[in-house]
Amino acid sequence: MSCKWNSHGLPFFPGYTFRDVTKSAFHRPQTLGYRNGYALPRRPTVGIGQDPLLSEQLNQQMLSELSFEAPEVTYGPSDQILYEDFIPAHVALDKKLLRFYAYFIEDILYCPEEQYHVRPVVIYYYLEDDSMCIIEPMVENSGMPQGKRIKRQHLPKNERGEHYEWKDLNLGMDLDVYGVKYHITDCDAFTKEFMESEGMVLNDPETIPEDPYIKRRKIKTPHHITPSNFDKMHRFLAMDRKVLRFFALWDDSDCLFGDTWAVIIHYYLVDDTIEIREVHERNSGRDPFPILMRRRRIHKKIKSENFPSCVMEVSKEDVDEYYSPKDFQLGQTIKLLSRRFLLFDCDGFTKEYYQKNHPDLEMKPIEVQERADTPEEKKEIPPYNGFGSLEDSLQNCLSLNPEPPKVDVLKMFENDGKVLRYIARLDSPYPEEECRRFILSYFLSNDMISIFEKPVRNSGFMSGKFLEKTRIPKPGSTVENPEFYSPADFAIGATVEVFSHHFVLTDADLYVLEYLESISSQIPSQTLESLQKKLGVGMTSGQPASFQ
């Protein structure tokens, strides 16, 4: 019964029974429901009016009685036999291998200097399937095929079809495989531990004998060469593309059709070679190829005066002295390959070189009649054509197929990665552009400048790259003879004009001050004072300017 009838002591007769007046719910429980859109039946747990069902009361009574019983009734006796998990051999021994070190001797036939080679190998034994492979370590420039000698397989042990197992291997034994005897000398730690755990007694390890050829190569022949103090690499980096240029006259009037020729002598400081070029005018009727002597070293004095120069070439062993820069002096005649040249002038770089390295030589030009034929007075720089830089425009006039302009390699190597960074603001007549801030970077390797605009929130201007790396000329300089900005011009508060845009420098990186102080002789004092005044706080605290 789902409802209890309370008779309160009255007989159970019609008209003398009534329900419990305290109950207010008389609905039946739901036995149908929906889950994920599907109708599913469910068993009711209560009756009418939320009264517990008789079946539920019996189930709870049975569960309470079973909870007091011994666990053996439910789970059985505890003394059951536990079996270990079976693990197959290919799983237990997977990726486990033994490694032995060995060598074999290769005989050398028909060679009087060596009779045999000692070639070391490594023997790998795979425990999962008893297979083996033999590998010879690679030696660079050995001249012999090396690497995998025998691929992974079962190596035959005898003619009965048996193959080698790990029980057959030990130190100090010979392993005969396909007609080659490999002598096992040692093994690694894992192999030694595995063999000893299986009851194997390993022999003492041996050393691989040294190869006679390698041993003979180590024996140094008794000779001595005095080391040279001359650094060729430093000379190449310091003197590459630095050439002394002299203007001279070659007097060839003694010949039948001789004349006085104007020539240019090039002396290459990187390797002390000399080149002689003729100076030609238009419609002169002379040979259009102006090279009188190709670039080469010219000897000044040979060891033997009876040297057959017209039959044999002069070698370095026969030369006592070569021509050097101290042999070239203006106003004197120099003899090169039996030809006499009167040196009357030189270019500006040559004068600076002699003032710095040979101050005792006076490089004073002399007046000659043929001096008007020199290219210094006749040669003019062509006008700028508007394509690329000034150097690019000049290359179009020098050759039909223009080449890239020459760069200072030494300067690029010394200043690679060195950048001077400044913070600047845009000097603009428009008030809305006062909030714009820029980072001006000066690259010391090629004297180029790039400008990056910093992001400013709600400014309306797009941040990012404002100017690619380029050389910026100063205002007022001409196109044919431009003057570019240098670190000496970047003082705090200075205005830099970049293609009609004016930038005022407001701050700089601490590295800028450190670099300019290292070359303070080349930097104006006003520039250094402005940086020291601006970065004085940063220097005391050790923190550079903020470029975030």
BALOFI-892062 format. One record per residue (C-alpha): x negated, y, z negated. Coordinates in steps of 0.25 Angstrom, whole numbers, padded with zeros to 4 digits, always signed. Example, Ala and Ser with C-alpha at 12.3 -4.5 7.8 and 13.67 -1.06 7.14 Angstrom:
% BALOFI-892062
-0049-0018-0031-0055-0004-0029
//
This chain:
% BALOFI-892062
+0000+0000+0000-0005+0014+0004+0004+0021-0006+0006+0019-0021+0020+0019-0026+0020+0025-0040+0032+0019-0048+0028+0025-0061+0034+0013-0068+0047+0013-0061+0052+0000-0054+0049-0002-0039+0063+0000-0034+0069+0009-0023+0071+0023-0028+0061+0021-0040+0048+0022-0032+0041+0035-0028+0027+0039-0022+0016+0046-0029+0020+0060-0029+0005+0065-0029+0003+0060-0015+0004+0069-0004-0002+0062+0008+0006+0051+0015+0000+0051+0029-0007+0038+0035-0022+0039+0038-0026+0040+0053-0032+0027+0059-0035+0034+0073-0046+0044+0076-0054+0050+0087-0069+0050+0089-0076+0056+0101-0062+0057+0109-0059+0042+0106-0048+0036+0097-0053+0027+0087-0045+0019+0076-0050+0019+0062-0047+0011+0049-0039+0019+0038-0046+0020+0025-0034+0025+0017-0019+0023+0017-0007+0032+0017-0009+0044+0008-0024+0042+0007-0022+0029-0001-0033+0019-0001-0030+0006+0007-0030-0007+0000-0041-0013+0010-0050-0001+0007-0049-0004-0008-0053-0019-0006-0065-0015+0003-0070-0006-0008-0068-0017-0018-0076-0027-0010-0087-0018-0008-0089-0015-0022-0089-0030-0026-0100-0033-0015-0109-0022-0020-0111-0029-0034-0116-0042-0027-0130-0046-0025-0137-0041-0013-0140-0055-0009-0126-0057-0006-0126-0046+0005-0141-0047+0010-0144-0061+0006-0157-0066-0001-0169-0057-0001-0180-0068+0001-0179-0068+0016-0191-0071+0025-0196-0058+0032-0202-0061+0046-0213-0052+0052-0210-0045+0065-0216-0052+0077-0226-0043+0085-0231-0048+0098-0246-0048+0101-0245-0038+0113-0238-0028+0103-0248-0030+0091-0260-0030+0100-0256-0019+0109-0267-0008+0112-0277-0016+0104-0290-0019+0111-0304-0023+0107-0315-0015+0113-0329-0021+0114-0342-0014+0120-0351-0021+0129-0360-0020+0141-0365-0028+0153-0378-0028+0160-0378-0025+0175-0390-0029+0183-0396-0019+0193-0402-0026+0205-0413-0021+0214-0417-0009+0206-0431-0007+0200-0427+0004+0190-0416-0004+0182-0412-0018+0181-0398-0017+0174-0388-0008+0168-0381-0009+0154-0366-0005+0156-0358-0004+0144-0343-0008+0144-0331-0009+0135-0322-0022+0133-0308-0020+0129-0300-0032+0124-0285-0030+0123-0279-0039+0112-0265-0039+0117-0268-0048+0129-0283-0052+0127-0286-0044+0140-0300-0036+0142-0306-0025+0150-0320-0020+0152-0323-0005+0154-0336+0001+0157-0337+0016+0151-0339+0026+0162-0352+0033+0163-0353+0046+0171-0362+0046+0183-0366+0031+0181-0365+0027+0195-0358+0014+0191-0344+0010+0192-0338+0010+0178-0325+0009+0171-0316-0003+0170-0324-0015+0173-0314-0026+0170-0299-0022+0169-0290-0028+0158-0288-0043+0159-0291-0056+0153-0306-0059+0155-0309-0074+0158-0318-0081+0147-0321-0094+0154-0317-0102+0166-0306-0109+0159-0297-0097+0160-0299-0091+0146-0300-0076+0143-0308-0068+0133-0301-0066+0120-0305-0056+0108-0310-0069+0101-0321-0070+0111-0327-0056+0110-0338-0052+0100-0349-0043+0100-0363-0047+0106-0356-0057+0116-0356-0057+0131-0343-0056+0138-0344-0063+0152-0333-0057+0161-0333-0059+0176-0348-0062+0176-0352-0049+0168-0357-0051+0154-0352-0040+0144-0360-0040+0131-0351-0035+0120-0359-0026+0110-0348-0019+0101-0334-0016+0099-0325-0005+0092-0320-0005+0078-0306-0010+0081-0312-0022+0089-0321-0025+0077-0310-0024+0067-0300-0033+0075-0311-0044+0078-0315-0045+0063-0300-0045+0059-0298-0057+0068-0310-0064+0061-0320-0062+0072-0335-0059+0068-0341-0048+0077-0355-0048+0080-0364-0036+0078-0362-0025+0088-0373-0022+0099-0378-0010+0106-0377-0009+0121-0391-0008+0127-0395+0004+0134-0395+0005+0150-0409+0005+0155-0405+0015+0166-0399+0025+0155-0412+0022+0146-0421+0026+0158-0413+0039+0161-0415+0043+0146-0430+0043+0147-0434+0057+0151-0446+0059+0161-0457+0067+0155-0455+0081+0161-0453+0095+0156-0447+0107+0162-0448+0120+0155-0434+0126+0153-0431+0139+0160-0426+0151+0153-0419+0156+0165-0404+0155+0164-0398+0154+0178-0384+0154+0173-0386+0167+0166-0393+0173+0178-0381+0169+0187-0371+0175+0178-0379+0188+0176-0384+0190+0190-0374+0184+0200-0370+0194+0211-0380+0204+0206-0388+0208+0218-0399+0219+0220-0398+0226+0233-0409+0233+0240-0409+0242+0252-0421+0240+0261-0428+0242+0274-0434+0231+0282-0445+0237+0292-0445+0227+0304-0451+0237+0313-0464+0229+0315-0457+0219+0324-0454+0221+0339-0440+0226+0337-0441+0228+0322-0433+0239+0314-0431+0244+0300-0419+0237+0294-0411+0240+0282-0408+0229+0273-0402+0225+0260-0409+0216+0250-0400+0209+0240-0407+0203+0228-0398+0193+0220-0402+0193+0206-0395+0179+0203-0405+0171+0210-0416+0181+0215-0412+0179+0230-0413+0190+0241-0405+0193+0253-0408+0203+0264-0397+0210+0272-0398+0219+0284-0390+0232+0285-0383+0234+0298-0375+0245+0304-0364+0244+0314-0368+0241+0328-0383+0240+0325-0385+0229+0334-0391+0220+0323-0388+0206+0318-0374+0207+0312-0379+0197+0301-0386+0206+0291-0393+0195+0282-0408+0197+0284-0412+0186+0273-0402+0177+0266-0402+0176+0251-0414+0169+0246-0425+0170+0236-0438+0176+0242-0452+0172+0237-0461+0184+0233-0474+0175+0231-0477+0161+0234-0487+0152+0227-0495+0149+0240-0499+0159+0250-0501+0148+0261-0487+0143+0260-0481+0140+0274-0469+0149+0273-0465+0147+0287-0464+0132+0286-0459+0129+0273-0449+0136+0263-0454+0142+0250-0449+0134+0238-0448+0138+0224-0461+0131+0220-0469+0139+0230-0464+0153+0226-0471+0160+0215-0462+0172+0214-0449+0177+0220-0444+0191+0223-0437+0197+0211-0430+0211+0208-0443+0217+0203-0449+0215+0217-0438+0225+0224-0441+0239+0222-0436+0251+0230-0446+0258+0238-0455+0246+0240-0456+0236+0251-0453+0221+0248-0457+0209+0257-0446+0199+0258-0449+0187+0268-0460+0195+0275-0451+0207+0277-0453+0220+0271-0441+0228+0265-0442+0242+0259-0432+0244+0248-0427+0258+0247-0414+0257+0239-0405+0248+0231-0390+0248+0225-0386+0252+0212-0385+0239+0205-0400+0236+0209-0404+0249+0203-0397+0246+0190-0403+0232+0190-0417+0237+0191-0415+0248+0181-0410+0237+0171-0420+0226+0174-0432+0232+0181-0433+0246+0175-0448+0247+0179-0444+0247+0194-0439+0260+0200-0428+0258+0210-0428+0271+0217-0423+0271+0232-0431+0277+0243-0426+0285+0255-0427+0278+0269-0422+0282+0282-0413+0269+0284-0406+0271+0270-0394+0276+0277-0392+0262+0283-0390+0256+0270-0376+0251+0267-0375+0259+0254-0372+0272+0262-0365+0266+0273-0356+0256+0266-0343+0261+0261-0333+0254+0253-0320+0252+0261-0307+0258+0256-0298+0250+0247-0287+0243+0256-0277+0241+0245-0278+0226+0243-0283+0221+0230-0294+0227+0222-0305+0236+0228-0315+0224+0228-0304+0216+0236-0303+0227+0246-0318+0227+0248-0319+0212+0251-0310+0214+0263-0321+0223+0269-0333+0215+0266-0328+0202+0273-0318+0197+0282-0313+0186+0272-0313+0194+0259-0319+0187+0247-0315+0190+0232-0323+0201+0226-0335+0198+0218-0333+0198+0203-0343+0199+0191-0344+0184+0186-0353+0188+0174-0343+0198+0169-0331+0188+0171-0339+0177+0163-0343+0187+0152-0329+0193+0150-0320+0181+0153-0308+0182+0144-0311+0195+0138-0299+0205+0138-0297+0218+0132-0283+0221+0128-0276+0234+0125-0262+0238+0121-0256+0249+0129-0243+0257+0131-0237+0263+0143-0238+0278+0145-0225+0280+0152-0216+0292+0153-0204+0284+0151-0200+0282+0136-0195+0268+0138-0209+0263+0142-0216+0268+0129-0213+0254+0122-0221+0246+0132-0234+0240+0128-0245+0233+0136-0257+0225+0134-0269+0230+0143-0279+0219+0145-0293+0222+0151-0301+0210+0156-0316+0211+0155-0319+0200+0165-0314+0208+0177-0310+0222+0172-0295+0219+0175-0283+0224+0167-0270+0218+0164-0258+0224+0157-0247+0216+0149-0234+0222+0144-0230+0218+0130-0216+0214+0127-0207+0224+0120-0193+0221+0115-0182+0228+0121-0191+0237+0129-0185+0233+0143-0199+0231+0149-0204+0217+0153-0216+0213+0146-0228+0205+0153-0239+0207+0163-0239+0222+0167-0252+0222+0175-0260+0211+0181-0275+0210+0179-0281+0221+0188-0292+0232+0188-0286+0245+0185-0293+0258+0190-0294+0270+0183-0285+0282+0187-0292+0291+0197-0301+0281+0202-0301+0279+0218-0297+0266+0225-0311+0265+0231-0319+0267+0219-0310+0263+0207-0313+0264+0192-0307+0253+0184-0303+0253+0169-0313+0247+0159-0313+0245+0144-0320+0258+0142-0307+0265+0146-0297+0258+0137-0297+0266+0124-0285+0267+0114-0276+0278+0119-0282+0278+0133-0272+0278+0145-0274+0267+0156-0268+0270+0169-0264+0257+0176-0258+0259+0190-0250+0272+0186-0246+0266+0172-0253+0272+0160-0256+0264+0148-0261+0269+0134-0269+0260+0126-0265+0259+0112-0272+0247+0106-0282+0236+0110-0287+0222+0105-0298+0221+0095-0307+0214+0105-0307+0227+0114-0314+0234+0103-0324+0223+0101-0327+0222+0115-0329+0237+0118-0338+0238+0106-0347+0227+0112-0349+0236+0124-0348+0249+0117-0359+0256+0126-0349+0254+0138-0337+0259+0131-0334+0274+0127-0333+0277+0113-0319+0283+0114-0314+0269+0118-0321+0262+0107-0316+0272+0096-0302+0271+0101-0302+0256+0099-0309+0257+0086-0299+0267+0081-0287+0258+0086-0293+0245+0081-0299+0249+0068-0288+0243+0060-0288+0230+0068-0303+0229+0066-0303+0230+0051-0292+0219+0050-0298+0210+0061-0285+0210+0069-0284+0214+0084-0273+0223+0090-0260+0216+0092-0257+0212+0107-0244+0204+0104
//
